């Protein structure tokens, strides 16, 4: 039997993952069976199980691809010579990504994985790999603070969470409102972050606990 090439193997894996993504986006994680994925992919069951033993392995592979994309997004920021330029690059990259229908479908599935990770240990372990990428963002913000690009009183760990929340919030809103204006959102986020982060922060302006 001739050995399958790496290129053909990758193409077959992508065919399966794309089919699974369409099923998850259309019917939900729990309502999608392996039989549904087989039918959607137009492959034989043997061809599917040659690559993945079940839905959780497919989830892991889909999540690995998303984590790679998110890593590239963070790369747009941390490779920039300054924080303002990095923010602009990151926002533009996110906007470009979310204009793609296929990517919006993938992110819709990501929302389901976020929910499942709250009570499924196996999916939680997969999700945590993406959560750890925030460390790269926090490290970049720490260096920006040391360069004087951020106020010394600003907690960069919290800032990295806020920036991540802006992306996650956009993904959620776009799932609910497919016609959401990505360009306007991106422009607003860029202006908001660059304006707020360029100003000194006074603790006296913070709301006090009752």
C-alpha positions in Angstrom: 0.0 0.0 0.0 1.5 3.4 -1.0 2.3 5.7 1.9 0.1 8.8 2.1 2.1 12.0 1.8 2.2 14.5 4.6 0.4 17.1 2.4 -2.4 14.7 1.6 -2.7 13.6 5.3 -3.0 17.3 6.3 -5.6 17.9 3.6 -7.6 14.9 4.9 -7.4 16.1 8.5 -8.6 19.6 7.4 -11.5 18.0 5.6 -12.6 16.2 8.8 -12.1 19.3 11.0 -14.0 21.5 8.6 -16.8 19.1 8.5 -16.9 18.8 12.3 -16.8 22.6 12.7 -19.8 22.9 10.4 -21.7 20.3 12.4 -20.8 21.9 15.7 -21.8 25.4 14.5 -25.1 24.1 13.0 -26.2 21.6 15.6 -24.2 22.1 18.7 -21.5 20.0 20.3 -23.8 17.5 22.1 -26.2 17.0 19.3 -23.4 16.3 16.9 -22.4 12.6 16.7 -19.4 11.0 15.0 -21.9 9.7 12.4 -22.9 13.3 11.6 -19.3 14.2 11.1 -18.7 11.2 8.9 -21.7 12.1 6.8 -20.7 15.8 6.6 -17.2 15.0 5.5 -18.3 12.5 2.8 -15.6 10.2 4.0 -15.9 6.6 5.3 -16.0 5.9 9.0 -12.6 4.2 8.7 -11.1 7.3 7.2 -12.3 9.4 10.1 -11.2 7.0 12.8 -7.8 6.7 11.2 -7.2 10.3 12.3 -9.5 10.8 15.3 -10.8 8.3 17.9 -13.8 10.5 18.8 -15.3 14.0 19.3 -12.9 15.0 22.0 -9.8 14.4 19.8 -11.5 16.5 17.1 -12.2 19.2 19.6 -8.5 19.1 20.7 -7.4 19.5 17.0 -9.8 22.3 16.3 -8.7 24.1 19.5 -5.0 23.6 18.6 -5.6 25.4 15.3 -7.4 28.2 17.1 -4.6 28.5 19.6 -2.1 28.8 16.7 -4.2 31.6 15.2 -4.4 33.4 18.6 -0.6 33.0 19.0 -0.2 34.7 15.6 -2.5 37.5 16.7 -0.4 38.1 19.9 2.6 38.0 17.7 1.3 41.0 15.8 1.4 42.9 19.1 4.6 41.8 20.7 6.6 42.2 17.5 5.7 45.8 17.3 8.3 48.5 18.3 5.8 50.4 20.4 2.6 49.7 22.3 0.4 52.1 20.2 1.6 50.5 17.0 1.2 47.0 18.4 -2.4 47.7 19.4 -3.2 49.0 15.9 -1.6 46.0 14.3 -3.5 43.6 16.6 -6.8 45.3 16.1 -6.4 45.2 12.3 -5.4 41.6 12.4 -8.5 40.7 14.4 -10.8 42.6 12.1 -9.3 40.9 9.1 -9.7 37.5 10.6 -13.3 38.0 11.7 -14.4 39.2 8.3 -13.9 35.7 7.0 -17.1 33.6 7.1 -15.2 30.4 7.8 -13.4 32.0 10.7 -16.6 33.3 12.2 -18.0 29.8 12.1 -14.9 28.5 13.9 -15.2 31.2 16.6 -18.9 30.3 17.0 -17.8 26.8 17.8 -15.2 28.2 20.2 -18.0 29.7 22.3 -19.4 26.2 22.7 -16.0 24.9 23.8 -15.8 27.7 26.4 -19.1 26.6 27.9 -18.2 22.9 27.8 -14.8 23.6 29.5 -16.7 24.6 32.7 -17.7 21.1 33.4 -15.8 18.8 31.0 -12.3 18.2 32.4 -10.9 17.0 29.1 -12.0 20.2 27.2 -10.9 22.3 30.1 -7.4 21.0 29.7 -7.5 21.9 26.1 -8.8 25.4 26.8 -6.1 26.1 29.4 -3.5 25.8 26.7 -5.0 28.9 25.1 -5.4 30.7 28.5 -1.6 30.3 29.0 -1.0 32.4 25.9 -2.1 35.4 27.9 1.3 35.2 29.7 3.0 36.4 26.4 0.7 39.4 26.3 1.3 40.2 30.0 5.0 40.0 29.5 4.8 42.4 26.5 2.8 44.9 28.5 5.2 44.6 31.4 8.1 45.6 29.1 6.0 48.4 27.6 5.5 49.7 31.2 9.2 49.5 31.8 9.8 51.6 28.7 7.4 54.3 30.1 4.6 53.5 27.6 2.1 52.6 30.4 1.5 54.3 33.7 3.4 52.7 36.6 0.3 52.4 38.7 -1.4 50.2 36.1 -1.7 46.5 36.8 -0.5 44.9 33.6 -2.0 41.5 34.5 -5.4 43.0 34.7 -4.8 45.0 31.5 -4.1 41.8 29.6 -7.3 40.3 30.9 -9.2 43.4 29.7 -7.7 43.2 26.3 -8.5 39.5 26.0 -12.1 40.3 27.2 -12.5 42.8 24.4 -11.7 40.1 21.8 -13.9 37.4 23.5 -16.7 39.9 23.9 -16.5 40.7 20.2 -16.6 37.0 19.3 -19.7 36.6 21.5 -21.5 39.6 20.0 -20.7 38.6 16.5 -22.2 35.2 17.1 -25.4 36.9 18.3 -25.3 39.6 15.7 -23.7 38.3 12.5 -24.0 41.8 10.8 -22.1 43.5 13.6 -19.8 46.2 12.2 -16.3 44.8 12.7 -14.5 47.8 11.2 -16.3 50.3 13.5 -15.7 48.0 16.5 -12.0 47.7 15.7 -11.5 51.5 15.2 -13.3 52.2 18.5 -11.2 49.6 20.4 -7.9 51.0 19.0 -8.9 54.6 19.8 -10.1 53.7 23.3 -7.0 51.7 24.3 -4.5 54.1 22.9 -6.3 57.1 24.4 -6.8 55.7 27.9 -3.4 54.0 28.1 -1.6 57.2 27.2 -3.0 59.1 30.2 -1.9 58.8 33.9 -4.2 56.9 36.1 -5.2 58.3 39.5 -6.3 55.9 42.2 -8.6 58.6 43.5 -10.7 58.2 40.3 -11.3 54.5 41.0 -14.6 53.5 42.6 -14.2 52.7 46.3 -15.7 49.7 47.9 -18.7 50.5 50.0 
